Amino acid sequence: MKKTLWLIFLTLIFTGGAFAQWTTMNGPNGAQIKCIIPVSGKVFVGTANNKFNYTTNDGATWINSGAGLIDNGVYAMTIFGTSVVIGTNSGIFYNDINISGSWTPTNNGLTNFSISAFTSIGTKLLAGTYGGGVFISNGPATDWVQSNLGLTNQTVIGLLTKGSDIYAGTYGGGVFKSTNQGSSWFAVNNGLINQYVPSFTFSGNTIYCGTYGAGVFRSTDDGASWVQINNGLTNTTINGLVSTGNKVIAATQSGVFATFNSGGTWVQFNTGLSNQFITALAINATTAYAGTDFAGAWKRNLTEIVSVGNNSSPVSSFRLYQNYPNPFNPETNISFYLDKNTDVKLSLYDASGKLIRPLQEGFFTAGDYSLRVNLQDLQSGVYFYSLETKDGTLTQKMILIK
């Protein structure tokens, strides 16, 4: 048992590290970032005050590309084929993926030029506007057609495509859904107690939406009903959502949070951030990118976030969640789930694998449990807590900072 734990500890230390944190990307200087897209070795950033910026060397240097743009704000961005498409208060512009020339306007058919969101489905590109609803085209350099049938609120601030369905988040009207590629819309707001919806993501069959002021909501029935899932969130203004596997990451005005259990618990990941007002969020296969309010872009190894919630053995009959808060001083909560009645031993270890003390031991019935732990008597450092049942052992890392 001790040898197994020791191997787990070494794996966690050398893959995550006690000092895993966000690091600055050194710009864009003074930018209020509104959207981020990492693609093809580049990171594209749209700002509210400094137009479009990009880096080809992960933030070592930045290039400001504003030629052809009318104003300073870029509020939405997407990749469509080989084009980068951006939304401004003066309409829609596009460039090639290498940003090799000036931006070209593509506004024919638009009756509202304040662009707030994009999505695509099949060969169609959809743009959400601030007051004009949704417009649809066949991509850059083609005409736009307004498509608002059933859309009773036409300030569209978030768009999501999931399979053959499209979801539109509005400013005050909640969520609308289209099952015919945007030709018509109907409201899907059952259970949604806040109807200001700027962000979406999905994981498997579950859809998540973020709101301005009421946190995150989850739907497991294609938007027919929503459930609020804010346990662990310290800020309920959600500026962005992304997902990878069964993990969901949220951008808030108090930093970055992630959930590993479909929103049952959110864990904060802010170490290293000098500004925790997160305005944009994006990921690729290896890296998480966060945009801030006037503090530029930040990056972090994605595995430092998503691996924290991974179980350290392939056990499906019980779960051990990341403690919250983490880092902490001196108290934190440890939660776990049992799907059947069983004997349980929850123990605390130091970084060398030495048992410090048992935290909980005995026979437990199936269900969710949470334990408040006080480590006032211990020094600052990395510790591990392990949940052992007859089906196996799960281990998580915790950091005490005094």
N, C-alpha and C positions, 0 to 999 in steps of 0.2 A: 504493500500500500504506500509506504513512504517513498519508495523508489519511483512509483508511478507519479505521485504528486510532484516529486523533484523534477521529473522530465516535463511535466506540464508547466511548472514554474519557469524552467529554462526556455521553453517554447514561447511562453507569454512575454518574458522579459526581452528576448531577442527579436521577436516579431512585432511587438507593440512598443515596448520601451517605457520606462518609468517617466520619461520626459517627452513623450509624444505630445505634439501641440501644433497649432496653427502657426504658419510663418508668413510674413508679409511678402507680397510680390512687387513691392517698391513702386507702386503706382496703380493706375494712372493718377498722377499727383492732383490732389484736391478734388477728385471726382466723386460725385454722388451717383453711385452705380445703380442702374435700374435693371440690367439684364446681363447674363454671362452665358457664353457657349464655348466649350472646348471642342475643337475639331481639327483633325489633320495636322497635329503638331503645333497648333496655334490656340490661343485663347482670345476670343472676341468679347469686348465689353462695350455695352451701350450705357451712356451716362445722361443725367438730366442737365448737366451744365458744361460738358466738355466733348460733345458729339460722340464719335465712334473711335475706339482705341483697340489696338491688338498687340500681342507679343508673340514672337516666334521662338523665344528662348526661356519660356516659363517665368517671365517677369524680370529678367536681367535688364532688358530695355523694352520700351513701349513706343509704338508709332501711333500718332494721332492722324486719322484719316477723315477729314471733313470736306474735302473738295466735292462740290456739287450739292451739299446739304444746305438747306435754307436757314435752319435755326440750330441751336446748340443741344437740343434734347433728343435722345434716342431712348424710347420707352418700351419697345418690344423688338424681338429679333427671332429669326428662325433660319434654318437651312432648307432650301427647296431645290432639289436636284444639285446642280453645281453652283448655285447662287446663294449669296447671303442676302436676306431680305430684312430690312429694318423699318420700324414704324416711328414716326415723329409727329409733332403737332402741325407739320406741313405736308402730311401724307406719307406715302410709301416709296422707298428707294431700294435699289438693288445693286449688287456688285458681284464680281466673280469670287470664288473661294480664296483666291490669292490676293484679293484687294489690289488688283494691278492697275486700276484706273479710277476715275471719278465716279461718284454715285449717280445713278440714273433714276429719275423719277418715273413712277408707274402709277399714275393717279386717274387715268381715264375711266370714268364711270363713278368715281367716288363723289359722294355728296357731303361727306363728313371727313375731315382730314386729320382728326386727332386720333391716332392709332394707339391702342392699348394692349393688344394680344394677337397672337397668331396660332393657327394649327393647320394641319393638312390631312386630307383623306383621299386616297387614290391619287388621281391627277389634279385634284382641286386644292387650292390654297384659300384659307379663310382668314379674314382679318376682323378683329373686334374693335369697335370705335367708341369714343367717349361721347355718346349721345346719338349716334347714327345707326346703332345696331351692328349687324354682321354683313360683310361684303364678301363675295366669292369670285375667284378668278381661276384661270387655268395656269397661273404662274406669272412670273415677271414678264413685262412687255405685252400682257393681254389685258382686256378690259375687265373692270369690276362690275358686279351686279349685286345690288342690295337684296338681302334675303331675310326678312324679319317677320314672316307670317307666324303668328302665335307668340312672338317675342314682345311681351308687354312692358318690359323694361329694356331700353335700348342703349344703356351705358354698359357695355360688355368689357369687363376688366380681366377675365380669365377664360381660356379655352383649353379643352382636352379632347383628344381622339382616343377612344378605346374600342378596338375592333371596328365594327360598323356603326358605332354610336359616337355622337359628338355632344359634349357638355359645355355650356356657356355659363360662366359666373358673372353676375351683374352687380352693380353698385346700388343695392337697396331692393332688388327684386329677386334675389336668391339664384337658384340654379335652373336652367332650362336645358332640355334635351332634344336632340334631333336624331331620328332613326333613318333619315332619307338624305344624308349628306348635306344637311343644312337647308333643305328646301322649306321645311317648316319646323316649328319648335313647340314644346309644351313644358309647363313648369313641373319640377320635381323637388318640392320643398318640405315634404312631410318630415317633421322632427328637426328641421333646420331653424334654430331659434335666432340666428343672425343671418341676414340676407345680403351681406356685403362680402362677396366671394371672389378674391383675386387669384387664387392658386388651386391647382389640382395635381394629383398623381394617382397611379394605381399600382397595385401589387397583386398578381393573380386575378382573382375575381372581385377583389375589394377595391373600391374607389375611395379616395381621401380628398377632402376639400378643406382649404384654409380660409378663415374669415378675418375681417378686421374687428377684433374685440371679443370673439367668443371661441377662439382656438380652432381646433381641428375636429372635423366630423367624418364619420366613416359610413359607407353604404356597402352592404353585401348583397343587395338585390337590384343592381344596375340603377341606383338613384331613386328607387321607389320610396325608400325611407332612409333617414340619417340618424346616427347616434353620436353624441358629443363624446370625445375621448381626450381629456385634458390632464389626466393624472400625471403629475410631475412637471407640467409646464408652468413656468413662472411668469410667462408673458403670453397673452392670447391674441396678439396681433401677428398674423401669419403672412409673411411677405413672399414665401416660396416653399414649395414642396418637391422633393425628388424621391425616387425609390430605387433600390437595388436588391434583387432577390425578394426576401420577405421583410426587409428593413426599409423604414421610411424616415427621411431626414427633413426637418422643418427649419426654416429661417424665421426668426422672430426679432423683435426689438430688444430682446435680452439675450441674444446669442443663438447658437445652433443646438437643436435638440434632436434626438433619434429615438425611435421605438423599435423594439425587436419582437414585440408580441401583439401586433395589430392595434397598437394604441393603448394597450392595458397599462403601460408605464412608459413615460418619456424620461430620457437621461440627457443631461446637459453636457455639451462638448465645447467649452469655451477657452480652454487653456491656451495661452499665447495671444489671444485676441486683445488688442488694445482698444478696440471699439466694438461693442457688442450689438450695435444697431445694424442688423443684417438686412440688406435690401434686396439681395439676389442670391441665388444658390444654383449650382450645377455640378454634375459629376461626369467623369468618364470612367474607364475601366480601372484606373489606378488612383485617381486624385479627386478630392472634393474641393470646390472653389466657392468662396463666399465673397460677395460684394458688400461694402459697408457704406454708411452715410458719411462721406467726405474723408474716409480713411483708406481708400483704395481697395484693391483686391487681395485676398488671402488664399492660401492653399494648405492642404493637409493630406497626408497619405490616407486614402479611403479605407484601407484595412485597419487603421488605427481607430476608426469609428465602428465599422461593421463587425469586426472580429470580437469586439468587447462583448457583444451580445450572443456570440456563438457559444454553444455548449462545448465543453472540452471532451465529451465522449458522445457517441451516436445514440444517446438515450432519448426516446420519444415519450416515455411514460411519465416523466416528470421534468420540471424546468427550474432552473436557478437564474434569476434575473440580476442585471447589474444593479449594484447598490445606488441609492440616491439620497443626498447629493454625493457626487464624486468628482473631484477631491472633496474632503470634508474635514471638519474640526468642531468638536470631537465626536459628534453623533451622526449616524447615518442609518438608513433603513435598508434591510435586506429582505427581499421577497422571493418566495418560491411557490411552485404549484405541484400538487400531487394528483394524479388521475385515479388513484386507488388507495385504500388503506394500507399503511406500511410503517415499518420502523424507520426512523430518520435520525441521522447524526449530522449536525451542522457545526463545523469547526473552523477556527481561525489559525492561520499559519503565518510565519514571517517569510521573508524573501528567500531564506535558505532552505525552507521546507520544514522547519521545526514547529511542532505544535505549540501554540501559545495557550489556547484554552478551548474547550467546547463551548459553543454558543447556544445550542439547543439539542436536546436528545430525548427520544421517546417514541411512542406509538402515535401516529397521526392519521386521522381520517382524510379521505380525498377532499381536495379543495385548495383555495389560495390562502397563503399565510404571509404575514409581514412581521418582522422583528426589528425593534429599535435597539441599536448597538451603540454603546458609549465606550470610546477608546481613549479616555482622558489619561489613563495611566501609561500609555505607550508613546514612543517617540515618533516624530515625523518619518514617513517612509512608505514603501510599498508593502502591502500585505495581501494575503489571499484567503478567501473563504471557500469552503468545500462542503457540498451537500452529498451525503452518502446514503443510499438505500440498497436494498438487496438487488436492484436492477442495475446498479452502477454508481459512478461518482461524477459530479459536475463541479467545476471550479471557476471562480471569477477573481479578477484583480481589483483591489481598492487602494486608494492613495490617501494617507492621512497627512495633512499639512497644518502645522501649528505656528 
